[in-house]
Amino acid sequence: MLEPFKIEMIIDNIHTSPEFVKLIYKIKDIEDIILITDSISATNLNDGEYTLGGLKVMVKDKKATLEDGTIAGSTLTFDDGVRNFYLITNCSLKELVRVSSYNALQDLNIKNEGELKKVI
């Protein structure tokens, strides 16, 4: 039996495929999914050559790789990751809030933040 665990996901269709995202959405409790980006300094810049920790990184079509082809972080913006999760899973707004803010705050033990509240 697996111990309960949280999963942080980069929803850029490079680190995770849509099929994998759908699988995780089906088998994990929504409270255990946290969206992240792993964005590097080349995010939102043109395709080209950049550096990351002294290593040469090539960015092409939003995919950042080292010279040997290894993924070198992402160029995903958080809003695109949230949008991608929604488009792939068709989750509810409440679930989207959980995976995009509330769950991470709970994991950090930050209370009373990251929730949608009805304002009268």
Jmol script that loads the backbone (N, CA, C; Angstrom):
load data "model"
ATOM      1  N   MET A   1       0.848  -1.189   0.000  1.00  0.00           N
ATOM      2  CA  MET A   1       0.000   0.000   0.000  1.00  0.00           C
ATOM      3  C   MET A   1       0.887   1.243   0.000  1.00  0.00           C
ATOM      4  N   LEU A   2       0.552   2.196  -0.860  1.00  0.00           N
ATOM      5  CA  LEU A   2       1.299   3.442  -0.911  1.00  0.00           C
ATOM      6  C   LEU A   2       0.902   4.358   0.236  1.00  0.00           C
ATOM      7  N   GLU A   3       1.881   5.051   0.752  1.00  0.00           N
ATOM      8  CA  GLU A   3       1.603   6.084   1.745  1.00  0.00           C
ATOM      9  C   GLU A   3       0.947   7.259   1.033  1.00  0.00           C
ATOM     10  N   PRO A   4       0.096   8.000   1.731  1.00  0.00           N
ATOM     11  CA  PRO A   4      -0.497   9.182   1.089  1.00  0.00           C
ATOM     12  C   PRO A   4       0.613  10.170   0.718  1.00  0.00           C
ATOM     13  N   PHE A   5       0.461  10.809  -0.413  1.00  0.00           N
ATOM     14  CA  PHE A   5       1.468  11.779  -0.836  1.00  0.00           C
ATOM     15  C   PHE A   5       0.812  12.866  -1.664  1.00  0.00           C
ATOM     16  N   LYS A   6       1.446  14.018  -1.682  1.00  0.00           N
ATOM     17  CA  LYS A   6       1.026  15.130  -2.529  1.00  0.00           C
ATOM     18  C   LYS A   6       1.827  15.057  -3.814  1.00  0.00           C
ATOM     19  N   ILE A   7       1.264  15.573  -4.898  1.00  0.00           N
ATOM     20  CA  ILE A   7       1.967  15.593  -6.167  1.00  0.00           C
ATOM     21  C   ILE A   7       1.959  17.016  -6.707  1.00  0.00           C
ATOM     22  N   GLU A   8       3.151  17.506  -7.045  1.00  0.00           N
ATOM     23  CA  GLU A   8       3.291  18.813  -7.679  1.00  0.00           C
ATOM     24  C   GLU A   8       3.432  18.574  -9.172  1.00  0.00           C
ATOM     25  N   MET A   9       2.642  19.293  -9.955  1.00  0.00           N
ATOM     26  CA  MET A   9       2.590  19.032 -11.393  1.00  0.00           C
ATOM     27  C   MET A   9       2.860  20.290 -12.208  1.00  0.00           C
ATOM     28  N   ILE A  10       3.708  20.126 -13.221  1.00  0.00           N
ATOM     29  CA  ILE A  10       3.981  21.173 -14.202  1.00  0.00           C
ATOM     30  C   ILE A  10       3.125  20.837 -15.421  1.00  0.00           C
ATOM     31  N   ILE A  11       2.051  21.591 -15.633  1.00  0.00           N
ATOM     32  CA  ILE A  11       1.071  21.262 -16.665  1.00  0.00           C
ATOM     33  C   ILE A  11       1.407  22.048 -17.939  1.00  0.00           C
ATOM     34  N   ASP A  12       2.497  21.634 -18.595  1.00  0.00           N
ATOM     35  CA  ASP A  12       2.961  22.341 -19.803  1.00  0.00           C
ATOM     36  C   ASP A  12       2.963  21.458 -21.045  1.00  0.00           C
ATOM     37  N   ASN A  13       2.465  20.237 -20.930  1.00  0.00           N
ATOM     38  CA  ASN A  13       2.464  19.263 -22.029  1.00  0.00           C
ATOM     39  C   ASN A  13       3.875  18.876 -22.462  1.00  0.00           C
ATOM     40  N   ILE A  14       4.855  19.167 -21.643  1.00  0.00           N
ATOM     41  CA  ILE A  14       6.236  18.733 -21.837  1.00  0.00           C
ATOM     42  C   ILE A  14       6.632  17.849 -20.655  1.00  0.00           C
ATOM     43  N   HIS A  15       6.526  18.398 -19.445  1.00  0.00           N
ATOM     44  CA  HIS A  15       6.809  17.613 -18.242  1.00  0.00           C
ATOM     45  C   HIS A  15       5.737  16.554 -17.999  1.00  0.00           C
ATOM     46  N   THR A  16       4.502  16.885 -18.324  1.00  0.00           N
ATOM     47  CA  THR A  16       3.378  15.968 -18.125  1.00  0.00           C
ATOM     48  C   THR A  16       2.504  15.963 -19.375  1.00  0.00           C
ATOM     49  N   SER A  17       2.088  14.789 -19.776  1.00  0.00           N
ATOM     50  CA  SER A  17       1.187  14.679 -20.930  1.00  0.00           C
ATOM     51  C   SER A  17      -0.252  14.880 -20.449  1.00  0.00           C
ATOM     52  N   PRO A  18      -1.142  15.298 -21.340  1.00  0.00           N
ATOM     53  CA  PRO A  18      -2.552  15.425 -20.948  1.00  0.00           C
ATOM     54  C   PRO A  18      -3.121  14.114 -20.392  1.00  0.00           C
ATOM     55  N   GLU A  19      -2.702  12.982 -20.944  1.00  0.00           N
ATOM     56  CA  GLU A  19      -3.199  11.685 -20.458  1.00  0.00           C
ATOM     57  C   GLU A  19      -2.771  11.436 -19.008  1.00  0.00           C
ATOM     58  N   PHE A  20      -1.529  11.806 -18.681  1.00  0.00           N
ATOM     59  CA  PHE A  20      -1.049  11.644 -17.309  1.00  0.00           C
ATOM     60  C   PHE A  20      -1.808  12.577 -16.364  1.00  0.00           C
ATOM     61  N   VAL A  21      -2.053  13.806 -16.794  1.00  0.00           N
ATOM     62  CA  VAL A  21      -2.804  14.762 -15.969  1.00  0.00           C
ATOM     63  C   VAL A  21      -4.202  14.219 -15.700  1.00  0.00           C
ATOM     64  N   LYS A  22      -4.868  13.693 -16.713  1.00  0.00           N
ATOM     65  CA  LYS A  22      -6.200  13.104 -16.537  1.00  0.00           C
ATOM     66  C   LYS A  22      -6.162  11.938 -15.555  1.00  0.00           C
ATOM     67  N   LEU A  23      -5.130  11.091 -15.668  1.00  0.00           N
ATOM     68  CA  LEU A  23      -4.997   9.949 -14.765  1.00  0.00           C
ATOM     69  C   LEU A  23      -4.850  10.410 -13.317  1.00  0.00           C
ATOM     70  N   ILE A  24      -3.957  11.355 -13.090  1.00  0.00           N
ATOM     71  CA  ILE A  24      -3.748  11.862 -11.724  1.00  0.00           C
ATOM     72  C   ILE A  24      -5.027  12.493 -11.188  1.00  0.00           C
ATOM     73  N   TYR A  25      -5.719  13.259 -12.011  1.00  0.00           N
ATOM     74  CA  TYR A  25      -6.974  13.890 -11.614  1.00  0.00           C
ATOM     75  C   TYR A  25      -8.007  12.839 -11.194  1.00  0.00           C
ATOM     76  N   LYS A  26      -8.007  11.698 -11.866  1.00  0.00           N
ATOM     77  CA  LYS A  26      -8.961  10.633 -11.544  1.00  0.00           C
ATOM     78  C   LYS A  26      -8.591   9.849 -10.294  1.00  0.00           C
ATOM     79  N   ILE A  27      -7.288   9.617 -10.061  1.00  0.00           N
ATOM     80  CA  ILE A  27      -6.906   8.705  -8.978  1.00  0.00           C
ATOM     81  C   ILE A  27      -6.490   9.393  -7.678  1.00  0.00           C
ATOM     82  N   LYS A  28      -6.123  10.665  -7.747  1.00  0.00           N
ATOM     83  CA  LYS A  28      -5.701  11.374  -6.528  1.00  0.00           C
ATOM     84  C   LYS A  28      -6.832  12.230  -6.002  1.00  0.00           C
ATOM     85  N   ASP A  29      -6.872  12.400  -4.679  1.00  0.00           N
ATOM     86  CA  ASP A  29      -7.795  13.367  -4.099  1.00  0.00           C
ATOM     87  C   ASP A  29      -7.362  14.755  -4.552  1.00  0.00           C
ATOM     88  N   ILE A  30      -8.310  15.626  -4.823  1.00  0.00           N
ATOM     89  CA  ILE A  30      -7.994  16.962  -5.318  1.00  0.00           C
ATOM     90  C   ILE A  30      -7.122  17.730  -4.321  1.00  0.00           C
ATOM     91  N   GLU A  31      -7.222  17.395  -3.039  1.00  0.00           N
ATOM     92  CA  GLU A  31      -6.421  18.048  -2.000  1.00  0.00           C
ATOM     93  C   GLU A  31      -4.934  17.711  -2.108  1.00  0.00           C
ATOM     94  N   ASP A  32      -4.607  16.696  -2.875  1.00  0.00           N
ATOM     95  CA  ASP A  32      -3.226  16.236  -2.975  1.00  0.00           C
ATOM     96  C   ASP A  32      -2.512  16.714  -4.243  1.00  0.00           C
ATOM     97  N   ILE A  33      -3.178  17.523  -5.060  1.00  0.00           N
ATOM     98  CA  ILE A  33      -2.583  18.011  -6.311  1.00  0.00           C
ATOM     99  C   ILE A  33      -2.226  19.488  -6.153  1.00  0.00           C
ATOM    100  N   ILE A  34      -0.971  19.826  -6.485  1.00  0.00           N
ATOM    101  CA  ILE A  34      -0.501  21.214  -6.408  1.00  0.00           C
ATOM    102  C   ILE A  34       0.144  21.571  -7.743  1.00  0.00           C
ATOM    103  N   LEU A  35      -0.325  22.652  -8.353  1.00  0.00           N
ATOM    104  CA  LEU A  35       0.248  23.096  -9.620  1.00  0.00           C
ATOM    105  C   LEU A  35       1.468  23.972  -9.367  1.00  0.00           C
ATOM    106  N   ILE A  36       2.536  23.740 -10.133  1.00  0.00           N
ATOM    107  CA  ILE A  36       3.763  24.526 -10.057  1.00  0.00           C
ATOM    108  C   ILE A  36       4.238  24.819 -11.477  1.00  0.00           C
ATOM    109  N   THR A  37       5.307  25.620 -11.621  1.00  0.00           N
ATOM    110  CA  THR A  37       5.801  25.933 -12.960  1.00  0.00           C
ATOM    111  C   THR A  37       7.231  25.480 -13.219  1.00  0.00           C
ATOM    112  N   ASP A  38       8.156  25.616 -12.283  1.00  0.00           N
ATOM    113  CA  ASP A  38       9.575  25.350 -12.520  1.00  0.00           C
ATOM    114  C   ASP A  38      10.119  26.284 -13.604  1.00  0.00           C
ATOM    115  N   SER A  39       9.534  27.485 -13.700  1.00  0.00           N
ATOM    116  CA  SER A  39       9.920  28.433 -14.741  1.00  0.00           C
ATOM    117  C   SER A  39      11.343  28.945 -14.549  1.00  0.00           C
ATOM    118  N   ILE A  40      12.013  29.118 -15.678  1.00  0.00           N
ATOM    119  CA  ILE A  40      13.374  29.659 -15.672  1.00  0.00           C
ATOM    120  C   ILE A  40      13.336  31.091 -16.203  1.00  0.00           C
ATOM    121  N   SER A  41      14.465  31.767 -16.170  1.00  0.00           N
ATOM    122  CA  SER A  41      14.514  33.177 -16.570  1.00  0.00           C
ATOM    123  C   SER A  41      14.171  33.409 -18.036  1.00  0.00           C
ATOM    124  N   ALA A  42      14.194  32.385 -18.858  1.00  0.00           N
ATOM    125  CA  ALA A  42      13.846  32.530 -20.280  1.00  0.00           C
ATOM    126  C   ALA A  42      12.337  32.519 -20.522  1.00  0.00           C
ATOM    127  N   THR A  43      11.544  32.403 -19.493  1.00  0.00           N
ATOM    128  CA  THR A  43      10.090  32.388 -19.638  1.00  0.00           C
ATOM    129  C   THR A  43       9.616  33.672 -20.309  1.00  0.00           C
ATOM    130  N   ASN A  44       8.750  33.524 -21.293  1.00  0.00           N
ATOM    131  CA  ASN A  44       8.185  34.621 -22.082  1.00  0.00           C
ATOM    132  C   ASN A  44       9.189  35.314 -22.998  1.00  0.00           C
ATOM    133  N   LEU A  45      10.354  34.714 -23.195  1.00  0.00           N
ATOM    134  CA  LEU A  45      11.337  35.256 -24.125  1.00  0.00           C
ATOM    135  C   LEU A  45      11.305  34.452 -25.421  1.00  0.00           C
ATOM    136  N   ASN A  46      11.936  34.972 -26.447  1.00  0.00           N
ATOM    137  CA  ASN A  46      11.985  34.301 -27.745  1.00  0.00           C
ATOM    138  C   ASN A  46      12.787  33.009 -27.671  1.00  0.00           C
ATOM    139  N   ASP A  47      12.569  32.143 -28.650  1.00  0.00           N
ATOM    140  CA  ASP A  47      13.414  30.961 -28.793  1.00  0.00           C
ATOM    141  C   ASP A  47      14.865  31.418 -28.886  1.00  0.00           C
ATOM    142  N   GLY A  48      15.767  30.634 -28.317  1.00  0.00           N
ATOM    143  CA  GLY A  48      17.179  30.991 -28.384  1.00  0.00           C
ATOM    144  C   GLY A  48      17.992  30.314 -27.310  1.00  0.00           C
ATOM    145  N   GLU A  49      19.216  30.802 -27.135  1.00  0.00           N
ATOM    146  CA  GLU A  49      20.156  30.236 -26.174  1.00  0.00           C
ATOM    147  C   GLU A  49      20.203  31.116 -24.924  1.00  0.00           C
ATOM    148  N   TYR A  50      20.121  30.474 -23.762  1.00  0.00           N
ATOM    149  CA  TYR A  50      20.135  31.160 -22.476  1.00  0.00           C
ATOM    150  C   TYR A  50      21.056  30.394 -21.533  1.00  0.00           C
ATOM    151  N   THR A  51      21.270  30.920 -20.334  1.00  0.00           N
ATOM    152  CA  THR A  51      22.052  30.188 -19.338  1.00  0.00           C
ATOM    153  C   THR A  51      21.211  29.961 -18.095  1.00  0.00           C
ATOM    154  N   LEU A  52      21.503  28.866 -17.436  1.00  0.00           N
ATOM    155  CA  LEU A  52      20.833  28.499 -16.189  1.00  0.00           C
ATOM    156  C   LEU A  52      21.879  27.874 -15.290  1.00  0.00           C
ATOM    157  N   GLY A  53      22.266  28.572 -14.248  1.00  0.00           N
ATOM    158  CA  GLY A  53      23.290  28.048 -13.339  1.00  0.00           C
ATOM    159  C   GLY A  53      24.597  27.754 -14.054  1.00  0.00           C
ATOM    160  N   GLY A  54      24.945  28.576 -15.025  1.00  0.00           N
ATOM    161  CA  GLY A  54      26.181  28.384 -15.768  1.00  0.00           C
ATOM    162  C   GLY A  54      26.092  27.372 -16.900  1.00  0.00           C
ATOM    163  N   LEU A  55      24.936  26.751 -17.083  1.00  0.00           N
ATOM    164  CA  LEU A  55      24.730  25.777 -18.158  1.00  0.00           C
ATOM    165  C   LEU A  55      24.036  26.433 -19.342  1.00  0.00           C
ATOM    166  N   LYS A  56      24.396  26.019 -20.545  1.00  0.00           N
ATOM    167  CA  LYS A  56      23.739  26.519 -21.743  1.00  0.00           C
ATOM    168  C   LYS A  56      22.387  25.828 -21.884  1.00  0.00           C
ATOM    169  N   VAL A  57      21.353  26.641 -22.071  1.00  0.00           N
ATOM    170  CA  VAL A  57      19.986  26.134 -22.233  1.00  0.00           C
ATOM    171  C   VAL A  57      19.444  26.651 -23.554  1.00  0.00           C
ATOM    172  N   MET A  58      18.884  25.749 -24.333  1.00  0.00           N
ATOM    173  CA  MET A  58      18.232  26.116 -25.589  1.00  0.00           C
ATOM    174  C   MET A  58      16.722  26.095 -25.372  1.00  0.00           C
ATOM    175  N   VAL A  59      16.047  27.150 -25.799  1.00  0.00           N
ATOM    176  CA  VAL A  59      14.592  27.207 -25.740  1.00  0.00           C
ATOM    177  C   VAL A  59      14.069  27.220 -27.163  1.00  0.00           C
ATOM    178  N   LYS A  60      13.205  26.260 -27.445  1.00  0.00           N
ATOM    179  CA  LYS A  60      12.564  26.183 -28.769  1.00  0.00           C
ATOM    180  C   LYS A  60      11.129  25.715 -28.557  1.00  0.00           C
ATOM    181  N   ASP A  61      10.192  26.489 -29.081  1.00  0.00           N
ATOM    182  CA  ASP A  61       8.765  26.171 -28.944  1.00  0.00           C
ATOM    183  C   ASP A  61       8.379  25.951 -27.484  1.00  0.00           C
ATOM    184  N   LYS A  62       8.878  26.817 -26.608  1.00  0.00           N
ATOM    185  CA  LYS A  62       8.594  26.822 -25.160  1.00  0.00           C
ATOM    186  C   LYS A  62       9.228  25.652 -24.405  1.00  0.00           C
ATOM    187  N   LYS A  63      10.036  24.836 -25.052  1.00  0.00           N
ATOM    188  CA  LYS A  63      10.711  23.722 -24.388  1.00  0.00           C
ATOM    189  C   LYS A  63      12.160  24.113 -24.131  1.00  0.00           C
ATOM    190  N   ALA A  64      12.572  24.057 -22.854  1.00  0.00           N
ATOM    191  CA  ALA A  64      13.931  24.406 -22.453  1.00  0.00           C
ATOM    192  C   ALA A  64      14.726  23.128 -22.213  1.00  0.00           C
ATOM    193  N   THR A  65      15.864  22.995 -22.922  1.00  0.00           N
ATOM    194  CA  THR A  65      16.680  21.795 -22.773  1.00  0.00           C
ATOM    195  C   THR A  65      18.159  22.155 -22.679  1.00  0.00           C
ATOM    196  N   LEU A  66      18.904  21.250 -22.039  1.00  0.00           N
ATOM    197  CA  LEU A  66      20.358  21.342 -22.043  1.00  0.00           C
ATOM    198  C   LEU A  66      20.857  20.837 -23.391  1.00  0.00           C
ATOM    199  N   GLU A  67      22.148  20.958 -23.621  1.00  0.00           N
ATOM    200  CA  GLU A  67      22.726  20.531 -24.903  1.00  0.00           C
ATOM    201  C   GLU A  67      22.466  19.056 -25.202  1.00  0.00           C
ATOM    202  N   ASP A  68      22.368  18.219 -24.157  1.00  0.00           N
ATOM    203  CA  ASP A  68      22.145  16.788 -24.380  1.00  0.00           C
ATOM    204  C   ASP A  68      20.662  16.423 -24.507  1.00  0.00           C
ATOM    205  N   GLY A  69      19.780  17.434 -24.494  1.00  0.00           N
ATOM    206  CA  GLY A  69      18.348  17.193 -24.655  1.00  0.00           C
ATOM    207  C   GLY A  69      17.571  17.064 -23.362  1.00  0.00           C
ATOM    208  N   THR A  70      18.262  17.060 -22.214  1.00  0.00           N
ATOM    209  CA  THR A  70      17.599  16.973 -20.911  1.00  0.00           C
ATOM    210  C   THR A  70      16.745  18.218 -20.673  1.00  0.00           C
ATOM    211  N   ILE A  71      15.528  18.035 -20.169  1.00  0.00           N
ATOM    212  CA  ILE A  71      14.663  19.171 -19.840  1.00  0.00           C
ATOM    213  C   ILE A  71      15.362  20.025 -18.790  1.00  0.00           C
ATOM    214  N   ALA A  72      15.368  21.338 -19.010  1.00  0.00           N
ATOM    215  CA  ALA A  72      16.051  22.281 -18.117  1.00  0.00           C
ATOM    216  C   ALA A  72      15.053  23.282 -17.553  1.00  0.00           C
ATOM    217  N   GLY A  73      14.126  22.819 -16.741  1.00  0.00           N
ATOM    218  CA  GLY A  73      13.102  23.699 -16.212  1.00  0.00           C
ATOM    219  C   GLY A  73      11.992  23.876 -17.235  1.00  0.00           C
ATOM    220  N   SER A  74      11.180  24.898 -17.025  1.00  0.00           N
ATOM    221  CA  SER A  74      10.081  25.152 -17.950  1.00  0.00           C
ATOM    222  C   SER A  74      10.027  26.636 -18.287  1.00  0.00           C
ATOM    223  N   THR A  75       9.252  26.954 -19.304  1.00  0.00           N
ATOM    224  CA  THR A  75       8.963  28.354 -19.624  1.00  0.00           C
ATOM    225  C   THR A  75       7.469  28.616 -19.416  1.00  0.00           C
ATOM    226  N   LEU A  76       6.856  27.791 -18.600  1.00  0.00           N
ATOM    227  CA  LEU A  76       5.426  27.874 -18.327  1.00  0.00           C
ATOM    228  C   LEU A  76       5.131  29.012 -17.356  1.00  0.00           C
ATOM    229  N   THR A  77       4.161  29.852 -17.706  1.00  0.00           N
ATOM    230  CA  THR A  77       3.672  30.832 -16.751  1.00  0.00           C
ATOM    231  C   THR A  77       2.569  30.166 -15.927  1.00  0.00           C
ATOM    232  N   PHE A  78       2.381  30.635 -14.710  1.00  0.00           N
ATOM    233  CA  PHE A  78       1.425  29.978 -13.823  1.00  0.00           C
ATOM    234  C   PHE A  78       0.006  30.033 -14.382  1.00  0.00           C
ATOM    235  N   ASP A  79      -0.374  31.170 -14.951  1.00  0.00           N
ATOM    236  CA  ASP A  79      -1.732  31.263 -15.491  1.00  0.00           C
ATOM    237  C   ASP A  79      -1.951  30.269 -16.631  1.00  0.00           C
ATOM    238  N   ASP A  80      -0.927  30.028 -17.437  1.00  0.00           N
ATOM    239  CA  ASP A  80      -1.056  29.018 -18.497  1.00  0.00           C
ATOM    240  C   ASP A  80      -1.168  27.614 -17.913  1.00  0.00           C
ATOM    241  N   GLY A  81      -0.435  27.338 -16.840  1.00  0.00           N
ATOM    242  CA  GLY A  81      -0.530  26.029 -16.193  1.00  0.00           C
ATOM    243  C   GLY A  81      -1.914  25.776 -15.621  1.00  0.00           C
ATOM    244  N   VAL A  82      -2.489  26.792 -14.995  1.00  0.00           N
ATOM    245  CA  VAL A  82      -3.846  26.679 -14.441  1.00  0.00           C
ATOM    246  C   VAL A  82      -4.848  26.469 -15.575  1.00  0.00           C
ATOM    247  N   ARG A  83      -4.715  27.255 -16.628  1.00  0.00           N
ATOM    248  CA  ARG A  83      -5.605  27.118 -17.790  1.00  0.00           C
ATOM    249  C   ARG A  83      -5.493  25.727 -18.396  1.00  0.00           C
ATOM    250  N   ASN A  84      -4.260  25.227 -18.544  1.00  0.00           N
ATOM    251  CA  ASN A  84      -4.052  23.894 -19.105  1.00  0.00           C
ATOM    252  C   ASN A  84      -4.714  22.827 -18.244  1.00  0.00           C
ATOM    253  N   PHE A  85      -4.569  22.929 -16.923  1.00  0.00           N
ATOM    254  CA  PHE A  85      -5.189  21.945 -16.027  1.00  0.00           C
ATOM    255  C   PHE A  85      -6.702  21.932 -16.224  1.00  0.00           C
ATOM    256  N   TYR A  86      -7.280  23.115 -16.289  1.00  0.00           N
ATOM    257  CA  TYR A  86      -8.732  23.208 -16.486  1.00  0.00           C
ATOM    258  C   TYR A  86      -9.150  22.597 -17.823  1.00  0.00           C
ATOM    259  N   LEU A  87      -8.445  22.951 -18.885  1.00  0.00           N
ATOM    260  CA  LEU A  87      -8.803  22.451 -20.218  1.00  0.00           C
ATOM    261  C   LEU A  87      -8.644  20.935 -20.323  1.00  0.00           C
ATOM    262  N   ILE A  88      -7.645  20.387 -19.647  1.00  0.00           N
ATOM    263  CA  ILE A  88      -7.410  18.943 -19.704  1.00  0.00           C
ATOM    264  C   ILE A  88      -8.415  18.171 -18.857  1.00  0.00           C
ATOM    265  N   THR A  89      -8.733  18.695 -17.664  1.00  0.00           N
ATOM    266  CA  THR A  89      -9.567  17.938 -16.719  1.00  0.00           C
ATOM    267  C   THR A  89     -11.033  18.336 -16.715  1.00  0.00           C
ATOM    268  N   ASN A  90     -11.332  19.549 -17.180  1.00  0.00           N
ATOM    269  CA  ASN A  90     -12.690  20.092 -17.077  1.00  0.00           C
ATOM    270  C   ASN A  90     -13.152  20.112 -15.618  1.00  0.00           C
ATOM    271  N   CYS A  91     -12.247  20.429 -14.717  1.00  0.00           N
ATOM    272  CA  CYS A  91     -12.544  20.451 -13.284  1.00  0.00           C
ATOM    273  C   CYS A  91     -13.454  21.628 -12.941  1.00  0.00           C
ATOM    274  N   SER A  92     -13.975  21.608 -11.739  1.00  0.00           N
ATOM    275  CA  SER A  92     -14.829  22.704 -11.270  1.00  0.00           C
ATOM    276  C   SER A  92     -13.948  23.890 -10.848  1.00  0.00           C
ATOM    277  N   LEU A  93     -14.553  25.061 -10.713  1.00  0.00           N
ATOM    278  CA  LEU A  93     -13.825  26.244 -10.253  1.00  0.00           C
ATOM    279  C   LEU A  93     -13.267  26.011  -8.848  1.00  0.00           C
ATOM    280  N   LYS A  94     -14.049  25.357  -8.005  1.00  0.00           N
ATOM    281  CA  LYS A  94     -13.604  25.060  -6.641  1.00  0.00           C
ATOM    282  C   LYS A  94     -12.353  24.173  -6.675  1.00  0.00           C
ATOM    283  N   GLU A  95     -12.339  23.172  -7.536  1.00  0.00           N
ATOM    284  CA  GLU A  95     -11.166  22.301  -7.651  1.00  0.00           C
ATOM    285  C   GLU A  95      -9.973  23.082  -8.203  1.00  0.00           C
ATOM    286  N   LEU A  96     -10.220  23.981  -9.139  1.00  0.00           N
ATOM    287  CA  LEU A  96      -9.155  24.779  -9.723  1.00  0.00           C
ATOM    288  C   LEU A  96      -8.506  25.677  -8.673  1.00  0.00           C
ATOM    289  N   VAL A  97      -9.315  26.246  -7.802  1.00  0.00           N
ATOM    290  CA  VAL A  97      -8.787  27.063  -6.699  1.00  0.00           C
ATOM    291  C   VAL A  97      -7.929  26.201  -5.781  1.00  0.00           C
ATOM    292  N   ARG A  98      -8.376  25.005  -5.509  1.00  0.00           N
ATOM    293  CA  ARG A  98      -7.613  24.117  -4.613  1.00  0.00           C
ATOM    294  C   ARG A  98      -6.231  23.817  -5.185  1.00  0.00           C
ATOM    295  N   VAL A  99      -6.177  23.393  -6.462  1.00  0.00           N
ATOM    296  CA  VAL A  99      -4.900  22.961  -7.032  1.00  0.00           C
ATOM    297  C   VAL A  99      -3.967  24.136  -7.331  1.00  0.00           C
ATOM    298  N   SER A 100      -4.540  25.327  -7.528  1.00  0.00           N
ATOM    299  CA  SER A 100      -3.720  26.465  -7.924  1.00  0.00           C
ATOM    300  C   SER A 100      -3.272  27.347  -6.766  1.00  0.00           C
ATOM    301  N   SER A 101      -3.917  27.239  -5.610  1.00  0.00           N
ATOM    302  CA  SER A 101      -3.486  28.088  -4.489  1.00  0.00           C
ATOM    303  C   SER A 101      -3.710  27.445  -3.121  1.00  0.00           C
ATOM    304  N   TYR A 102      -4.925  27.010  -2.863  1.00  0.00           N
ATOM    305  CA  TYR A 102      -5.283  26.544  -1.525  1.00  0.00           C
ATOM    306  C   TYR A 102      -4.422  25.374  -1.045  1.00  0.00           C
ATOM    307  N   ASN A 103      -4.221  24.369  -1.884  1.00  0.00           N
ATOM    308  CA  ASN A 103      -3.456  23.189  -1.456  1.00  0.00           C
ATOM    309  C   ASN A 103      -2.015  23.537  -1.108  1.00  0.00           C
ATOM    310  N   ALA A 104      -1.393  24.402  -1.901  1.00  0.00           N
ATOM    311  CA  ALA A 104      -0.008  24.803  -1.613  1.00  0.00           C
ATOM    312  C   ALA A 104       0.062  25.559  -0.287  1.00  0.00           C
ATOM    313  N   LEU A 105      -0.896  26.430  -0.046  1.00  0.00           N
ATOM    314  CA  LEU A 105      -0.925  27.176   1.214  1.00  0.00           C
ATOM    315  C   LEU A 105      -1.127  26.233   2.400  1.00  0.00           C
ATOM    316  N   GLN A 106      -2.002  25.246   2.260  1.00  0.00           N
ATOM    317  CA  GLN A 106      -2.205  24.274   3.330  1.00  0.00           C
ATOM    318  C   GLN A 106      -0.927  23.489   3.595  1.00  0.00           C
ATOM    319  N   ASP A 107      -0.231  23.113   2.520  1.00  0.00           N
ATOM    320  CA  ASP A 107       1.022  22.374   2.638  1.00  0.00           C
ATOM    321  C   ASP A 107       2.069  23.196   3.392  1.00  0.00           C
ATOM    322  N   LEU A 108       2.015  24.510   3.234  1.00  0.00           N
ATOM    323  CA  LEU A 108       2.938  25.418   3.933  1.00  0.00           C
ATOM    324  C   LEU A 108       2.409  25.841   5.304  1.00  0.00           C
ATOM    325  N   ASN A 109       1.246  25.296   5.685  1.00  0.00           N
ATOM    326  CA  ASN A 109       0.601  25.600   6.959  1.00  0.00           C
ATOM    327  C   ASN A 109       0.199  27.076   7.067  1.00  0.00           C
ATOM    328  N   ILE A 110      -0.216  27.667   5.935  1.00  0.00           N
ATOM    329  CA  ILE A 110      -0.722  29.036   5.905  1.00  0.00           C
ATOM    330  C   ILE A 110      -2.243  28.941   5.880  1.00  0.00           C
ATOM    331  N   LYS A 111      -2.857  29.409   6.933  1.00  0.00           N
ATOM    332  CA  LYS A 111      -4.312  29.261   7.076  1.00  0.00           C
ATOM    333  C   LYS A 111      -5.054  30.529   6.649  1.00  0.00           C
ATOM    334  N   ASN A 112      -6.331  30.388   6.343  1.00  0.00           N
ATOM    335  CA  ASN A 112      -7.236  31.486   6.001  1.00  0.00           C
ATOM    336  C   ASN A 112      -6.805  32.275   4.773  1.00  0.00           C
ATOM    337  N   GLU A 113      -6.135  31.623   3.831  1.00  0.00           N
ATOM    338  CA  GLU A 113      -5.729  32.255   2.581  1.00  0.00           C
ATOM    339  C   GLU A 113      -6.022  31.280   1.436  1.00  0.00           C
ATOM    340  N   GLY A 114      -6.168  31.809   0.223  1.00  0.00           N
ATOM    341  CA  GLY A 114      -6.278  30.979  -0.969  1.00  0.00           C
ATOM    342  C   GLY A 114      -7.638  30.370  -1.219  1.00  0.00           C
ATOM    343  N   GLU A 115      -8.686  30.863  -0.568  1.00  0.00           N
ATOM    344  CA  GLU A 115     -10.026  30.324  -0.759  1.00  0.00           C
ATOM    345  C   GLU A 115     -10.920  31.359  -1.429  1.00  0.00           C
ATOM    346  N   LEU A 116     -11.924  30.889  -2.143  1.00  0.00           N
ATOM    347  CA  LEU A 116     -12.963  31.772  -2.640  1.00  0.00           C
ATOM    348  C   LEU A 116     -14.011  31.889  -1.543  1.00  0.00           C
ATOM    349  N   LYS A 117     -14.398  33.111  -1.236  1.00  0.00           N
ATOM    350  CA  LYS A 117     -15.405  33.318  -0.205  1.00  0.00           C
ATOM    351  C   LYS A 117     -16.512  34.182  -0.750  1.00  0.00           C
ATOM    352  N   LYS A 118     -17.711  33.866  -0.357  1.00  0.00           N
ATOM    353  CA  LYS A 118     -18.867  34.653  -0.751  1.00  0.00           C
ATOM    354  C   LYS A 118     -18.841  35.968   0.008  1.00  0.00           C
ATOM    355  N   VAL A 119     -18.953  37.067  -0.749  1.00  0.00           N
ATOM    356  CA  VAL A 119     -18.997  38.400  -0.138  1.00  0.00           C
ATOM    357  C   VAL A 119     -20.428  38.914  -0.231  1.00  0.00           C
ATOM    358  N   ILE A 120     -20.944  39.329   0.895  1.00  0.00           N
ATOM    359  CA  ILE A 120     -22.345  39.804   0.934  1.00  0.00           C
ATOM    360  C   ILE A 120     -22.380  41.285   0.657  1.00  0.00           C
TER     361      ILE A 120
END
end "model"
wireframe off; spacefill off
backbone 0.3
color backbone group
